[in-house]
Amino acid sequence: MSENDFNFLHGRWRVANRKVADIVGRGTEWVEFETRAEARPLLGGAAIIDSVFANDWEGMTLRQYDPAADVWRIWWASTRAPGHLDPPLEGRFTDGHGVFLGDDEVGGHAVKVRFDWTPGDEPVWEQRFSYDGGETWEPNWIMRFTRA
């Protein structure tokens, strides 16, 4: 675990997205679309910022490593919620797999949020929500990255 954990993400990407169409309503219909992304290191490698570009929205992620706590924190913001920065998720990589957890509110309901990162030449990010305190997890967004 180090400030180099997200180095695999540096650069430009084509991103295949598979997402639940209505996350707020806990829908079951999935939609697929492509985005592009670009990630770069900041603060001497202890942080990474990326931008995600879709046809009708733009998002950004800030990830920052805290060496004292030995964790990464991840924040998300997008043009779909102007002026809003989501609460951070916190976690680490273990045995080549990153798990990051946090609390948020979706559609007026408290949820636990989980990000899973599988690094590599074609990284995969998955988002899951839990409405029962982490007993069960519902996947709702998967992103597969390919170098642009």
N, C-alpha and C positions, 0 to 999 in steps of 0.2 A: 504494500500500500504506500503510495507516494503521490507527489504532485505530477507524476508522469502517467498516471492511470488512464487519463483521457487522451493521451497523445495519438492513439489510433484514429481519433475523430478529426484531427487537423486536416484542412483542405476543403475541396469542393465536392459536392455529392449530388447525385440524383437519388430521390427517395420515393420508394413505393410505399404508399400508405394504405392500410386497411383499418377502417374505423367504424365503430357503431354510429349510425346516422343520428340517433337521438340519445346522447349520453345522459342528458338531464332526465329524460323520461325512462331511462334504462331500457331502451329499445333493443330489439333483436336483429334488426336489419343492418347489414354491414354495407359500407360504400368503399370504393377503391378510387384513389386518385394519386397523381404524382406531384411532388414538390421538388424544389431544389434547396440545397442548404450549403452554408459555408461556415466553417469553424476555425478559430484561430486562438492561439495562446495569449494570455496577458499576465502581467505581474510576475515575469520571470518563469512562467510555466505553472505557477500555483493557482491559476484561474484559466478558464477557457470560455469564450463567448461564441455563440453561433446565431446565425440568422436563418430562418426558414421562410421560403417564399412560395405561396400558393397563388392561384389565379385571383382569389377574392380576399385574401388576408395575408398578413405577415406576422411572424412570431420571432421571439428571441429567448435564448436560454443563457443564463450565467451559472457556471459551475465554479465553486471555489473550494480549494483544499485547506483544511484547518489542521496543521501538523500537531498542535497541542492536543487536540481531541482525536486525531487520526481518523477524520471523517471528511467526506465531501458533502457540500450543501448545494442544492440545485434549485434555482428560481426560474419561473417561466412567465412571460408576458406576451400578449398579442394584440393586434388591432381589433380583435373581436371583443375585447374588454378594455377600452381605452383608459389609461391612467391606473390600471390595476396590475399589481405584481402578486402572483400566487404565493402562498406561504411556502417556505423552503421544504424540500425533502432532504433527508440526511441518510448517508450510508457509506458503503465501501465496496471494494472489489475483494473477493475471496475466491481463490482457485479459478481465476479467469472469468468470473461472473460478478457483475455489479448489482447490488440490491439497495434501493433507496426508498425510505418510507417517510410519510408525513400525513398531516391532517388538513382537511380542507372542507369546503361546503359546496355542494352541487345541487342546484334546484331547491335550495332551502333545507337540504338534508346534510348532516355531518357525515363525512366519508373519510376513510383512511385511503391514502393513495400510495401505490407502489409502482416504482419504475424498475425494470430489469434491463440491464445492458449486457449484451454478449458481444465483446470486441472481436476484431479480426479484420480480414481484408474486405468483408462485406458485413459490417456490424448490424445488429438488430436491437431495436429498442421496443419495449412493450410497456404499456400502462394498464394497470388494473385498479379497480375500486373495491373496497369492502364496506358494506353497510352494516356489518355485525361485529365491528371491533377487531377485524383481522382474522376471524374464524374461517371465512371463505372469501375468495377473490374472484371478481368478474372481469375478464379481459375486455377492453374497449378500444384499444388503439395499438397497432403494430406498425413500426416503420422499418423498412429494409433499405440499407444504404449501399449504393454502388458508386464508385469513383466517377466523377464527371470528366 
